[in-house]
């Protein structure tokens, strides 16, 4: 199994979740986060905003579904046809073990 962590613009969260659900990936966890990318925030006039709001979407998937999920997030979270700084990142990590809390049993 894999854990997909997608950091997206908050206004794209609902679109990404809807597309993932349409593709058959209904289970997800969302967390409101703040951060900054390599551009070190946004400068507006004399003010620098370095805590930019984002949404972290976590999705646990089977290895074989990685390309489908990543493509879905990439195409939905991008702003405009070319994308823009601040559209987010996707991180893919292996999951070693998964347990269902109610049963206390491993899933893998």
C-alpha positions in Angstrom: 0.0 0.0 0.0 0.9 3.6 -0.5 0.1 6.9 1.3 -0.5 9.8 -1.0 -0.1 13.2 0.7 -1.3 16.0 -1.5 -0.9 19.6 -0.5 -3.3 21.7 -2.5 -4.8 25.2 -2.5 -7.9 25.3 -0.2 -10.2 26.4 -3.0 -9.2 23.2 -4.9 -9.9 20.8 -2.1 -13.6 20.1 -3.0 -12.7 19.6 -6.7 -9.9 17.2 -5.9 -12.1 15.2 -3.5 -14.9 15.0 -6.0 -12.6 13.8 -8.8 -11.0 11.2 -6.5 -14.4 10.0 -5.5 -15.5 9.8 -9.1 -12.4 7.7 -9.8 -13.4 5.3 -7.0 -11.2 6.6 -4.2 -13.8 7.8 -1.6 -11.7 7.5 1.6 -9.6 10.5 2.4 -8.4 12.6 5.4 -8.2 16.4 5.1 -6.2 18.8 7.3 -5.9 22.5 7.1 -2.3 23.5 7.1 0.0 26.5 6.5 3.3 26.6 4.8 5.5 28.2 2.2 7.3 27.0 -0.9 10.7 27.8 -2.3 9.5 31.3 -3.1 9.5 31.9 0.7 5.9 33.2 0.8 4.2 36.1 -1.0 5.2 39.7 -0.9 2.4 42.3 -1.2 3.7 45.8 -0.9 6.0 45.9 2.1 4.3 42.9 3.7 5.5 39.3 3.4 3.1 36.5 4.0 5.0 33.3 4.7 2.2 31.2 6.2 0.1 30.4 3.1 -3.1 28.4 3.8 -3.2 25.0 2.1 -5.1 21.7 2.6 -3.4 18.4 3.1 -5.3 15.5 1.6 -4.2 12.0 2.7 -5.3 8.9 0.7 -4.2 5.3 1.3 -4.2 3.3 -1.9 -3.0 0.0 -3.4 0.3 0.3 -5.3 -1.4 -0.4 -8.6 -3.6 2.7 -8.2 -0.7 5.2 -7.8 -0.6 6.6 -11.4 -4.4 7.0 -11.5 -4.6 8.8 -8.2 -1.6 11.1 -8.9 -2.9 12.0 -12.4 -6.3 12.8 -10.9 -4.8 15.1 -8.3 -2.4 16.7 -10.7 -5.1 17.5 -13.3 -7.6 18.8 -10.7 -5.4 20.8 -8.3 -3.6 22.7 -11.1 -4.7 26.3 -11.6 -5.1 27.3 -15.2 -3.8 25.3 -18.1 -0.1 25.8 -17.1 -0.4 25.8 -13.3 1.2 28.3 -11.0 3.5 28.7 -8.1 1.7 27.6 -4.9 -0.5 24.9 -6.6 1.0 22.4 -4.2 2.9 19.1 -4.0 2.2 15.4 -4.0 4.3 13.0 -1.9 4.1 9.2 -2.3 5.2 7.0 0.6 5.0 3.3 1.3 2.8 2.1 4.1 4.3 -0.7 6.2 1.3 -1.7 8.3 -2.4 -0.7 8.6 -4.8 -1.6 11.5 -8.5 -1.2 11.9 -9.0 0.3 15.3 -12.4 -1.2 16.0 -11.2 -4.8 15.3 -7.5 -4.3 16.3 -6.7 -6.3 13.3 -4.1 -5.6 10.5 -5.5 -4.8 7.1 -2.6 -5.8 5.0 
